[in-house]
Structures are given as structure tokens and as C-alpha cells.
Amino acid sequence: MAGLFSFPDPVNEISARVVAGGVVGLSVLTLATDSPILRVLLAYGFLARVLTGPTLSPLGQLATRFITPRLGLPARPVPGPPKRFAQAIGVCFSLSSAVLALGFGLTGAADIVLGALIVAATLESVFGLCLGCKVFALAMRAGLVPPEVCERCNDIWAGKELPINKDEAKGQPL
């Protein structure tokens, strides 16, 4: 059971960007249709990815098992904790959007929150700029995140890919 509730470390940056692209698509579709089901599915996906990585996330499974392997790009391993933190921020935004719309009928406010999520996911998907990862790095620099949470993250502020031993990455869901 402990293996189920874990997050991959390292994470394949390519898969993370594919997932972000899926989030953009699902969020835009949610705005276009004002579908309550899509709002709930979006929040579920983020929660599933925070708790289990791609294991219980339909979008995570689609990205890691089908889309990323077919792209034919080499894996780009990056530390997992900042990506997990970014997914947790996605939970906050998607869940807030769902609660505002479904719980309080405030669809305008819900759509603004979803719009902010679209901006962040687009930056990740298109440009490889993970805002959650940048906030994680700031939290580390401020001492809010202990260094042992992600020892390889000490250089994440530089914005460059961190060297990760290829043997360490073998067998990890990238």
C-alpha cells in the first residue's frame, strides 16, 4: 500500500509537460462547456497525481504509458518533489474552482481560478516553465522546505536540468 501512495523520483520532464498539456485541454473544455463533471475530474486528477504520481491518474497514465513513449524523445529526469508540490498547487486551484462553481454557484470566480491554472499549465507544457517548481525552490531558499526533502533540488534555482545517475532512473515510472 505504501508503494501506491508514492510519487516517482525522478520524474520524466517530458511526461510532466504532456500531463500539463492535457490539463490545459481539459481546463479549456471545462470553461467552454461549464461541465460540473469536468471540474470534478480535473480536481480528481490533480489529487490522484499528488497521492500516487501517475498510478491512479487517467491523464498521468495516458502521458506516461502512451503519449511520451510514442514521442521518441529521450527521458529528461528531474527531481520529483518540486513536481509533486506543483501538482499540490494544482489541487488547490482545481478544487477551488470546483467548490466555487458547484458549491456556491460562483462560476465567474471559478472560471478566473481555472484561467490561472490554464496559464500555469500552459507555461509548463509549452515552455517547460514550472511555476510550482519555482515556488518550491523559493521555499527551499527561505528554509521552509528542509534540504533533505530534495537534496538534488539545491541547484534547481539555476533552472537547468539536474544530473541524475542513469542507474538510479532505471525502473522508475518516467
C-alpha positions as CSV (number, residue, x, y, z in Angstrom):
1,M,0.0,0.0,0.0
2,A,2.9,2.4,0.7
3,G,4.1,1.9,-2.8
4,L,0.7,3.0,-4.2
5,F,0.9,6.3,-2.3
6,S,4.2,7.4,-3.6
7,F,5.5,9.9,-6.1
8,P,8.2,9.0,-8.7
9,D,11.6,10.5,-8.1
10,P,13.0,11.3,-10.6
11,V,10.2,12.4,-12.9
12,N,10.4,12.5,-16.7
13,E,10.1,16.2,-17.6
14,I,8.6,15.1,-21.0
15,S,5.8,13.3,-19.3
16,A,5.2,16.2,-16.9
17,R,4.8,18.5,-19.9
18,V,2.5,16.1,-21.6
19,V,0.3,16.0,-18.5
20,A,0.4,19.8,-18.3
21,G,-0.8,19.9,-21.9
22,G,-3.7,17.6,-21.0
23,V,-4.6,19.8,-18.1
24,V,-4.7,22.8,-20.5
25,G,-7.0,20.9,-22.8
26,L,-9.3,19.6,-20.1
27,S,-9.5,23.1,-18.4
28,V,-10.3,24.8,-21.7
29,L,-13.0,22.2,-22.4
30,T,-14.3,22.8,-18.8
31,L,-14.6,26.5,-19.4
32,A,-16.2,26.0,-22.8
33,T,-18.8,23.6,-21.6
34,D,-19.2,24.7,-17.9
35,S,-19.4,21.0,-17.2
36,P,-19.6,20.1,-13.5
37,I,-18.3,16.6,-14.2
38,L,-15.1,18.0,-15.9
39,R,-14.5,20.3,-12.9
40,V,-14.6,17.3,-10.6
41,L,-12.5,15.2,-12.9
42,L,-9.8,17.9,-13.1
43,A,-9.6,18.1,-9.3
44,Y,-9.6,14.3,-9.0
45,G,-6.7,14.1,-11.5
46,F,-4.5,16.5,-9.5
47,L,-5.3,14.8,-6.2
48,A,-4.5,11.4,-7.7
49,R,-1.2,12.6,-9.1
50,V,-0.2,14.2,-5.7
51,L,-1.0,11.0,-3.9
52,T,0.2,8.3,-6.3
53,G,2.0,10.0,-9.2
54,P,0.6,8.8,-12.5
55,T,-0.7,5.5,-10.9
56,L,-4.3,6.5,-10.3
57,S,-4.5,9.4,-12.7
58,P,-6.0,8.7,-16.1
59,L,-4.1,11.7,-17.6
60,G,-0.9,10.5,-15.9
61,Q,-1.3,7.0,-17.3
62,L,-2.1,8.3,-20.8
63,A,1.0,10.5,-20.7
64,T,3.5,8.0,-19.2
65,R,2.3,4.8,-20.9
66,F,1.1,6.0,-24.4
67,I,2.0,9.6,-25.4
68,T,5.5,10.0,-24.1
69,P,6.9,6.7,-25.4
70,R,5.5,7.5,-28.8
71,L,7.2,10.9,-28.9
72,G,10.5,9.1,-29.2
73,L,12.3,11.7,-27.1
74,P,15.0,10.7,-24.6
75,A,13.8,10.9,-21.0
76,R,14.7,14.1,-19.1
77,P,14.8,13.1,-15.4
78,V,14.2,15.9,-13.0
79,P,13.6,15.8,-9.2
80,G,10.2,14.6,-8.1
81,P,9.4,16.7,-5.0
82,P,9.1,20.1,-6.9
83,K,6.8,18.4,-9.4
84,R,4.7,16.9,-6.6
85,F,4.5,20.3,-5.0
86,A,3.3,21.8,-8.3
87,Q,0.6,19.1,-8.5
88,A,-0.5,20.1,-5.0
89,I,-0.9,23.7,-6.1
90,G,-3.0,22.3,-9.0
91,V,-5.2,20.5,-6.4
92,C,-5.7,23.9,-4.7
93,F,-6.7,25.7,-7.9
94,S,-8.8,22.9,-9.4
95,L,-10.6,22.1,-6.2
96,S,-11.2,25.8,-5.5
97,S,-12.7,26.1,-9.0
98,A,-15.0,23.1,-8.4
99,V,-16.1,24.3,-4.9
100,L,-16.7,27.9,-6.1
101,A,-18.8,26.7,-9.1
102,L,-20.6,23.6,-7.7
103,G,-20.8,24.6,-4.0
104,F,-21.5,28.3,-4.2
105,G,-22.7,28.9,-7.8
106,L,-19.9,31.4,-8.4
107,T,-19.0,30.3,-11.9
108,G,-17.3,33.6,-12.7
109,A,-14.9,33.3,-9.8
110,A,-14.4,29.6,-10.6
111,D,-13.6,30.4,-14.2
112,I,-11.0,33.0,-13.1
113,V,-9.3,30.4,-10.9
114,L,-9.4,27.9,-13.8
115,G,-7.9,30.6,-16.1
116,A,-5.0,31.0,-13.7
117,L,-4.5,27.2,-13.8
118,I,-4.6,27.3,-17.6
119,V,-1.8,30.0,-17.6
120,A,0.4,27.9,-15.3
121,A,-0.2,24.7,-17.1
122,T,0.5,26.3,-20.5
123,L,3.8,27.7,-19.2
124,E,4.8,24.2,-18.1
125,S,3.6,22.4,-21.3
126,V,4.8,24.9,-23.9
127,F,7.8,26.5,-22.3
128,G,8.9,24.0,-19.7
129,L,8.5,26.7,-17.0
130,C,7.0,25.1,-13.9
131,L,5.7,27.9,-11.6
132,G,5.1,25.4,-8.8
133,C,8.8,24.3,-9.1
134,K,9.9,27.9,-8.8
135,V,7.8,28.4,-5.7
136,F,9.3,25.2,-4.3
137,A,12.8,26.5,-4.9
138,L,11.9,29.8,-3.2
139,A,10.5,27.8,-0.2
140,M,13.8,25.8,-0.1
141,R,15.9,29.0,-0.2
142,A,13.7,30.5,2.6
143,G,14.2,27.4,4.7
144,L,10.5,26.5,4.6
145,V,11.4,23.2,2.9
146,P,14.1,21.2,4.6
147,P,17.1,20.3,2.3
148,E,16.5,16.5,3.0
149,V,13.2,16.7,1.2
150,C,15.1,17.1,-2.1
151,E,18.8,17.2,-1.8
152,R,19.2,17.3,-5.6
153,C,17.0,20.4,-5.6
154,N,19.6,22.6,-4.1
155,D,20.6,23.7,-7.7
156,I,17.1,23.9,-9.1
157,W,17.1,27.7,-8.8
158,A,19.6,27.7,-11.7
159,G,16.8,26.4,-14.0
160,K,18.9,23.8,-15.6
161,E,18.4,20.1,-15.7
162,L,20.0,18.3,-12.8
163,P,22.3,15.4,-13.3
164,I,20.7,12.2,-12.2
165,N,22.5,8.8,-12.3
166,K,21.0,6.8,-15.2
167,D,21.1,3.6,-13.0
168,E,19.0,5.5,-10.4
169,A,16.4,6.3,-13.0
170,K,16.1,2.7,-14.2
171,G,12.8,1.1,-13.2
172,Q,11.3,4.4,-12.2
173,P,8.0,5.4,-13.9
174,L,9.3,8.2,-16.1
